[in-house]
Amino acid sequence: MISYRKLWIKLKKESLPYSYMREKAKISPGTFIKLKNNEPVSLYSLEKICRSLDCNIGEIMEYVGD
């Protein structure tokens, strides 16, 4: 299973509200909900998040066993 826990930790650590990331990365509310629920999202969406936060994909997600 993929976990986006690292994304939420990163935003909290940098004192960035969720809305900042969503607006800057230009991701839809539906994609944001998928992220919150650890559901699959497109690599394109993940790339936009990484670009907006100037980070590597490993800084926002990780694989965790079932």
GUMIBA-711504 format. One record per atom (N, C-alpha, C): x, y, z; residue in three letters. Coordinates in steps of 0.2 Angstrom, whole numbers, plus 2048, in hexadecimal, padded with zeros to 3 digits. Layout:
<atoms>
  east  north   up  residuo
     X      Y    Z      ALA
...
</atoms>
This chain:
<atoms>
  east  north   up  residuo
   804    7FA  800      MET
   800    800  800      MET
   804    806  800      MET
   802    80B  7FC      ILE
   806    812  7FC      ILE
   803    816  802      ILE
   807    819  805      SER
   805    81E  80B      SER
   808    825  809      SER
   804    82A  80A      TYR
   806    831  809      TYR
   807    835  80F      TYR
   808    831  815      ARG
   809    834  81B      ARG
   80F    839  81B      ARG
   814    837  817      LYS
   81A    83B  817      LYS
   818    842  814      LYS
   813    843  810      LEU
   811    849  80D      LEU
   80E    84D  812      LEU
   80A    84A  817      TRP
   806    84E  81C      TRP
   80B    850  821      TRP
   810    84C  822      ILE
   816    84E  827      ILE
   81A    854  824      ILE
   81B    853  81E      LYS
   81F    859  81B      LYS
   81B    85F  81B      LYS
   815    85F  819      LEU
   811    865  81A      LEU
   811    868  821      LEU
   810    864  826      LYS
   810    866  82D      LYS
   816    869  82F      LYS
   81C    866  82D      LYS
   822    868  82F      LYS
   824    86F  82C      LYS
   822    870  826      GLU
   823    876  822      GLU
   81E    87B  824      GLU
   819    87A  828      SER
   813    87E  82A      SER
   80F    880  824      SER
   80E    87C  81F      LEU
   80A    87D  819      LEU
   803    87A  81A      LEU
   7FE    87E  819      PRO
   7F7    87C  819      PRO
   7F6    877  813      PRO
   7F2    872  814      TYR
   7F0    86E  80E      TYR
   7EE    872  808      TYR
   7EA    877  809      SER
   7E7    87B  804      SER
   7ED    87E  800      SER
   7F3    880  803      TYR
   7F8    882  7FF      TYR
   7FB    87D  7FA      TYR
   7FC    877  7FD      MET
   7FF    872  7F8      MET
   7FA    870  7F3      MET
   7F3    870  7F4      ARG
   7EE    86E  7EF      ARG
   7EE    874  7EA      ARG
   7EE    87A  7EC      GLU
   7EE    880  7E7      GLU
   7F4    880  7E3      GLU
   7FA    880  7E6      LYS
   800    881  7E3      LYS
   801    87B  7DE      LYS
   800    875  7E0      ALA
   801    86F  7DC      ALA
   7FB    86F  7D6      ALA
   7F6    872  7D7      LYS
   7F0    872  7D3      LYS
   7ED    86B  7D2      LYS
   7EC    868  7D8      ILE
   7E9    861  7D8      ILE
   7E1    862  7DA      ILE
   7DD    85E  7D7      SER
   7D6    85E  7D9      SER
   7D4    85C  7E0      SER
   7CE    85F  7E2      PRO
   7CC    85C  7E9      PRO
   7CB    855  7E9      PRO
   7CA    851  7E3      GLY
   7C9    84A  7E3      GLY
   7D0    847  7E4      GLY
   7D5    849  7E1      THR
   7DC    847  7E2      THR
   7DE    848  7E9      THR
   7DC    84E  7EC      PHE
   7DE    84F  7F3      PHE
   7DB    84A  7F8      PHE
   7D5    848  7F7      ILE
   7D1    843  7FB      ILE
   7D5    83D  7FA      ILE
   7D6    83B  7F4      LYS
   7DA    834  7F3      LYS
   7E0    834  7F7      LYS
   7E4    83A  7F7      LEU
   7EA    83A  7FB      LEU
   7E9    839  802      LEU
   7E4    83C  805      LYS
   7E2    83C  80C      LYS
   7E0    835  80E      LYS
   7DD    831  809      ASN
   7DB    82A  80A      ASN
   7E0    825  808      ASN
   7E6    827  806      ASN
   7EB    823  804      ASN
   7E9    81E  7FE      ASN
   7E5    821  7F9      GLU
   7E3    81E  7F3      GLU
   7E8    820  7ED      GLU
   7E8    81C  7E8      PRO
   7EC    81D  7E2      PRO
   7EB    824  7DF      PRO
   7F0    827  7DD      VAL
   7EF    82D  7D9      VAL
   7F4    82D  7D4      VAL
   7F3    831  7CF      SER
   7F8    831  7C9      SER
   7FF    833  7CA      SER
   804    831  7C7      LEU
   80A    833  7C7      LEU
   80B    83A  7C5      LEU
   806    83D  7C1      TYR
   806    844  7BF      TYR
   804    848  7C5      TYR
   800    846  7C9      SER
   7FE    84A  7CF      SER
   803    84A  7D4      SER
   807    844  7D5      LEU
   80C    844  7D9      LEU
   812    848  7D7      LEU
   813    848  7D0      GLU
   818    84D  7CE      GLU
   817    854  7CF      GLU
   810    856  7CE      LYS
   80E    85D  7D0      LYS
   80F    85F  7D7      LYS
   80E    85A  7DB      ILE
   80F    85B  7E3      ILE
   817    85C  7E4      ILE
   81B    858  7E1      CYS
   822    858  7E2      CYS
   825    85F  7E0      CYS
   822    861  7DA      ARG
   825    867  7D7      ARG
   823    86D  7DB      ARG
   81C    86D  7DE      SER
   81A    872  7E2      SER
   81E    873  7E8      SER
   820    86D  7EB      LEU
   823    86D  7F2      LEU
   82B    86D  7F1      LEU
   82D    86C  7EB      ASP
   834    86C  7E9      ASP
   837    866  7ED      ASP
   834    860  7EC      CYS
   837    85A  7F0      CYS
   837    854  7EB      CYS
   83A    84F  7EE      ASN
   83A    848  7EA      ASN
   834    844  7EC      ASN
   832    840  7E8      ILE
   82C    83C  7E9      ILE
   82C    837  7EF      ILE
   832    835  7F1      GLY
   833    832  7F7      GLY
   832    836  7FD      GLY
   832    83C  7FD      GLU
   830    841  803      GLU
   829    841  804      GLU
   825    83F  7FF      ILE
   81E    840  800      ILE
   81A    839  800      ILE
   81D    834  7FF      MET
   819    82D  7FF      MET
   81E    828  800      MET
   81B    822  803      GLU
   81F    81C  804      GLU
   81B    816  803      GLU
   81E    810  802      TYR
   81B    80A  801      TYR
   81B    807  808      TYR
   815    805  80B      VAL
   815    801  811      VAL
   811    7FB  810      VAL
   814    7F5  812      GLY
   810    7EF  811      GLY
   809    7EF  814      GLY
   806    7EA  811      ASP
   7FF    7E9  813      ASP
   7FE    7E7  81A      ASP
</atoms>
